[in-house]
Amino acid sequence: MIIMKPSLTIIMPAYNQVRNLRMAFDSTVRALAKAGIDDYEILFVTSVGRNGFNDGTIDIANKIASENPRAKHLFDNSFKNLGYRFRQGAKAAQKDYVTWVPGDDETDEDSLANILSHLGENGMVISYTDNKEVRKWKRRFVSRCFTEFCNLLFGLKFRYYNGICIYPRSLLQAVPMSSDSFAYMAEIIIYLAKSGVNCKEVPMKIKPTTASASFKIRSVYEVLGTLAALFWQIHFKNIRVKLR
């Protein structure tokens, strides 16, 4: 008997990825085929830069969406941070489950296929990078500090909070998402984990990159603000996601 995989929405946020977006899309489509997923949609979510600049990423997203009926493009004519773009994709999602794949083509295709093969399993699936050495040491240090800080604040033991995750759409849309910062995925994971949702962690490999990460003071303040608000909501207001 053939067991059909559930349907899946993939949110693909992209900003200044004119060189990578097409490759990220093609690699994702191949990973979906390897994982045996036939019913899916891919939502590009883009915006212009702070000064209205468009490097061509928006045009590529439009072109792919016009060529492939499974691809759609959500565009904002003002600059939006990553968390906002993910929320827009989550609101527009139509399939049973929701995940995201970055538009920078950083994710190894076979690793992505392995993550997607867990589609339909109980609870949420979150991934962690198991070849961290391909990243610059500063990026590894900041990531480790962020992970340990989240675990300490909320009494959790996750290995990573910024990887590719899979959620049932009904659960994801029930999360009171509010963060525009880079801590937006941690906000979702923590809300669900503290609400009693089961979690499976799976490894993920990323491709080496020559890009160097830059951490602006404004971004640090935004992340700290997200975690402070979440700490208040979880520990003092006792807000939890209602499980159906």
N, C-alpha and C positions, 0 to 999 in steps of 0.2 A: 504494500500500500504506500502510495506517495503522500508524504506529509507536506502540505503547502506552508511556506513561511508566511508570517503575518506581513501586512503592508508597512512601508517605512517612508517617512519623510526625512530627507537629509537637508539640513540647513548649511549652506556654504557661504559664510561671510567673506567678503573680499574687499581689500582696500590697498590701492597701489600694487596690484598683482598682475599687471598687464603681461608679464613674461610667464606667469605661472598658472593663471586661472584655467586656461584650456587644458593644460597637462593635468591639473588637479581634477578637473571634471572627467577627463578620459580615464584616468587611473581609478577614480571612484566607480565609474560604470563597470570597469573590468572587475573590480573587487566585489561589486554586487553580484555579478555573474558567477564568480568563484564561490560566493557564499550561498548561491542558489536562491537569490531574492529577485522575484520577477515583478512584483507590484510595488513601485516606488515613485517618488517625485523628488526632484532636487531643486531647492529654492536658493537662488543667488540673492544675497542681501548686500547691497552696496550703498555708498553715499559719496558725495564729493568731499574734498579736503576742507580744512578750516577756512582756506581762502578761496574756496570754490573750484579748486584745481581738480582736473580729471586726467589721469595719466593714460586713459584708454581702457581701464578695467571695466568701466560701465558699458562701453561699446562692445567688448567681448562678451559680457554677460547677456546683453541684448541679442547679439548674433546667435549665441548658443541656444537661447530660449526660443528664437525664431526658427531654428533648425530642428530642435528636439521637443516633441510635445510633452515629454516628462520633465522638462526644465522650465522654471518660471523665474522671473526677475522682479525682485522688490527693491525699488530705488527711492532714496531720499535726497532731495535737492539741497539739504543742509548737512553739515558734518555731524555724524553720529558715532559714538563709541561702540566698542564691540558688544558690550552687554545689551545695549539698546537694539542693535541689529539682530542679536539672537532672539530677543523677546518678540520682535516683529515677525521673525520666521516661525517662532513657536505659536503665535496667534494665528498665522495663516496655514499652519500644518493641517493636512486633511487625512493623513494615514493613521494606522493603529499605533505605531511607535514613532519616536522622533530621536534623531541623533544629529550630530554636526560634524563636518569635515572642513578644516581650514582651507582657504583658497590659495595657500602658498605652496601647495604640492610638497609639503614636508613629510607627510605620512607615508611610510612604506606600504606598498600596495598589498603584499601578502599579509602584513600585520593588520591592515584595515579589513581584509577579507576574514581574518580570524576573529576580529572583534564582531563583525557583522554576523558571523555564523552563530553567535549567541542570541540573536534576535528571537524574542518570544519567551525567553527564560524568565522565571519569576523575579519580580522586583526590577532593579536597575543594574545596568552593566557599566562599570567605569574602568578606564584603562590607565596604565601607568607606563612611563617610558623606562625601558630596561636596557637601553644603550645610551645612557646620559652622557657618556664620554665624547659623543660627537658634537656636543654643545660647548660653548665657551665656559670657562670656569665661573665667570661672574653670573652667567645665566643659571648655572647649576646651583650656585650658592644661594641666590635669591629664591629660586624655586624650593630648595630644601628648607630655608627659613620660613617661607610662606606655608608650606605643608605642615611643618612642626608646630607653627603658631596656631593654625586652624585646629589641629588635633588637640593641642593643649587647651584652647579656649572652649572646645565643645566636647571634650572627652571621647574623641574618636581615634582610630588607628589606621587611617587610609594612607596609601603610599603616594598619592598624587591627586590634585584637585583640578587640573587643567587639561586633562586628556579628553579623548573622544568618549562620549557616554551615550548610552541608549536608555530612553525612558518610555514607558507607556504614555501615550499622548494625554490620556485622562489625568494621570498623576502630574505630569509636567505642567499642564494648564491650570492645575489646582494650586501650584506653588505661588505664593505672593512675591513674585519676582519684582525687584525694584532697582537692582544695581546696573549701572552703565559701565562700571569699572571692570578691570581684568579679573576681579573676584566674583564675577557673575555666575560662573559655573560652580564655584565653591558654595555660593549662596543656595543654589538648587540642591546640590548633594547633601549639604548639612540639614536643610529643611526636611528632606525626604528621609535621611538616615535617622534623625531625631524623632521622626514620626513613625518609625518602626518598619520602614521599607527595607526588604532584603537587598543585599548588594553583592555582586560578583565582580572581583577585580581580575582583569586580564592584561597580559603584557602587550606593549606596543613598541615597535621600532620606528625611529624617525631617520630621515636622510640627513647626511652631513650638510651643513650650510656654511657659507662664508659670511653670512650676514651677522653683524654684531648687535646684540640687544642693547637698547638704551632705556634707562629707567628714569623718567622725569619725576621731579618732586611732586608735581600735581597728581601724577598717577599713583604715587605712594600714598598721598593724602586721601585720594578717592578709595583706594583699597582699604585703608584703615577705617575710613568712614563706613564702608560697607560692613566690615567685620564688627565694628562697634554697634551699629544698628541691629545687626543680626544677633549679637550677644544679648542685647536688650530684649529683642523679640523672643528669643528661645528661652533664656534663663529667667527673665522677669515677667514677661507677658504670657509665657508658656504657649506661644502660638505653634500649632502643628498643622500639617496637611491632613485633611479629612480623607481617609482611605476608603475607596468604594468597594 
